[in-house]
Amino acid sequence: MPSNDTQQTGQQNADIFHGAALVDAKGKETPITEDMVQKSLSDIIKRCQK
């Protein structure tokens, strides 16, 4: 029987991630948003379909 310590639901995994940011050469942080990720993935899909 597996240990409960190794089993996590999707919601628990989401709680572990607290965000990400792009950092430029001067140290300025720009948070990565859901919209940024969605647009980037959409652009990749469009380029692959050409």
Protein Blocks (a to p, Z undefined) as FASTA:
>chain_A
ZZfklpccfklmmmmpgbdcdddfkopacdddfklmmmmmmmmmmmmmZZ
